[in-house]
Amino acid sequence: MAAREEILDRLRAKLGHSDALNGENPALKHIEDHHKNLIPKRGSLDKAQRVDLFVQEATRVNATVVRVGSFDDVPDQVSAYLREHQLPAKIKIAPHHSLKSLDWQQKTSLMVDEGRGKGDDGVSVSVAYGGVAETGTLVMSSGPQTPTSLNFLPLDHIVVLEADRIAGDYEAVWERLRAQFGPGKLPRTVNWITGPSRTADIEQTLLLGAHGPQRLHILIVDPSES
């Protein structure tokens, strides 16, 4: 055995990676045998309480939240948001089936485009993978129907979140992601967004919109609101 291989074998044995020589993948095994971290009791709530806590925490970090009874209410709410902030009646929506199936033209006079975000997009509308009640955090997974660029480039970001997908804690969302995509096959990007982009690096003065949208508006779709 060459000296190099002998040294590597010793390192593998020391690190407990000797199984790799038998065709096993230690990294994949570690993912499959994932152990949950400490779970705060704060998120151990029923659905109604999780939604209430999510709204409370999201509002606390400068997001605005509106509850609607169905996806059909989304166009009207988006239009109302644009009027409230005196924004142009033009939006870029994610090519998500839940948004593409909506009758935007019948319900509003908005100019609607779909696809990835660009630097000149003023307002984007995305669909969240889920939410975390304990911190009011949105979970955005990347994919063909959910371009990550829509989360960061426009100044105003409107996110549609189904109430059923609001979990109590972070681990519950990670568990859902692992179950859906499989070990080692997570989306390329999973963004956790808590409120609008912000920084206080300059003279400890809070500035919104420093690294992304300056306003975050969340539409929670909850049939119980109907």
N, C-alpha and C positions, 0 to 999 in steps of 0.2 A: 504493500500500500504506500502510495506517495505520501510524503511528509505533509503536504497541504491537506489531503483527504483525512489524514490521521488527526490533524489539528481541528478540522471542521467536525469530525465525528465526536471528538471530545467536547467541543462547544455545544453540539446538539444534545449530547447526553447530559451535560451540565444544566442546560436550559429545559430539559425534559422534552426535547424535540426529536428524539431518536425514532419515534414512530413514523416520521416523515420518510425514513428510508424504506418503510414498508408500504409506501403509496398513500399514507394518510396525510391530510393537510391540517396541520395544527391550528392555523389561523381560522379555517372554516369550522373546525371542531369547537374552537373557543366561541365562535358566533352562535353555533347551534346549541351549545351548553350555557347560553347567556343566563347570568344571574341578575335579578332585579336589584337596583340600588334602593336606598332608603326612600320609602313612599310617604310623603306628608299626609296626615289625616285630614288636612284642610280640604282636599278634593274628594273625600269619601262621602259623596252626596248622591241623592237621586237626580233624575234628569232635570226636573224643574229647578232644583236648587243649583245644579251645575250651570244651567243657562243663566240664572240670576247672578251667580258669582262671576261668571265670565263677563257679563255686561258691566257689572260693578268695577271689575279690575281693568277691563279695556277702556272704560270711560276715565278711570283714574289716571291712565297714561296718555290722555289726550286724543284717543280715538272717539269717533261718534258711532252710535249704534242704533239701528232701527230694526224692530221685529216685524216680519211679514208672515202671512199665512201660507203662501205658496210661491213657487218660482214665477208664476204669472204676474205677481205684484212687483217683480224686480224692475221692469222697464219704467213704470210710473215713479218708483222710488229713485231711480237713477236720474230721471228727468227732474224730479223735485230737488235733488241735491245740486244739480247744475244751476237751476234757477236761484236757489238759496245763496250760492256763492258767486253768482253772476259769471258763470263760465260758459264758453261757447258750447253749442249743442252738438258736440262731436265727441265720440268715444272710441276707444280701441278695446274690443272684447277678446278674451281668450277663446280659441277655437274649441271650446268645451261643449259637449252635446247639450248640457243643461242650459247654456246661454244661446247657442245657435238655434235651438228649437223655439225660442221665444219670438212672439210677434212684435218686434220692435217698431216696425213701420206703422202698424195699426194703432198701437197704444201711444206712440210719441212721434215727435217730428225730428228725432235725433238722427244725425248722420253716423252710421255704425260701420266700422271696419273691424276686421278680425285678423289675428295673427300675432307675431312676436312684437314686443315693444320696440319703439324707435325713439331717438332723441327728441323728436318734435311732437310726440304724443303728449297731450295735456292731461287726459283722464283715461285710466284703464279700469277694466272690470274683470276680475278673476274669480275663480272658484277655489275655496280652500279645501285642502285634504281633511283638515280637522281643526279643533281648537282645544285649548287647555284652560280649564276653569280657574285653577289656582292662581294663574298670573294674567289671564285675559290675553293669552298668546294665540296667534294664528299659526297653523302649520301648513306650509305650501310645498307640495312635492312637484318636481319638474317632470315634464313629459310632453308628448306631442300636443295634448289638449291644454296644457298648463305651462306656457313659456315663462321661464324665470324672469326674463327681461321686463315683463309687465309688472313685476313686484317692485322694481327699482327705478325705472327710467321716467315715467310720468310724475308730475308734481302732485296729482291727486290719484289715490288708489282706492277703488271701491271693491270690496271683497264679499262674495256671497258664501255664507257658511250655513250648512244644515245643522239644526239644533241637535239632531241625533248623533252628530259626529263630534260633539263637544265632550271630551273626556275630563276626568277629574284631575289627572296628573300627567306628567311627561311620559312616564314609563308605559302607561296605557296606550298612548299613541305609537310609541316605538314598537310595542307588542303587535299592534294592528298592522303596522308597516311590514314587520318581519313575516307575519302570517300571510299577508297579501302577496308580497313579492318573493319571499323565500330567503333563506340564509345566504348572505353574500350577494344578493341581487337587489339591493335597495335602489331607489331612483338616484340619478347622478347627483342631484341636489335636493336637500330638504331644508327649507328656510323656516326659521322660527321668528315670527314678527310680533313684537310687543309694542304697539303704538306706532306713531309716525317716526320717521328717522329724526335723530336728535344728536346734539353734541353740546358740551359745555366746556370745551377745551380752551376757548378764548375768554380769558378773564372770568371764568366760571359763570358765564352768561348762557342760559339755555337758548339754543338755536334749533328750530325745527326745519326739517328738509335738508340737512347737511349732506347726507349720503344717499338720499332716496326721497320718496314722497314726503311732502310737508303736511299733507292731510291724509288720514286713513279713515274711511267710512265703511262700516260693517253692516251688512244686511243679513240678519239671522232668519232663515226660513224654518218656521215652526208651525206645522199644521194646527197645533192647539191654539194658535192665535186667530184662526179663521172664525 
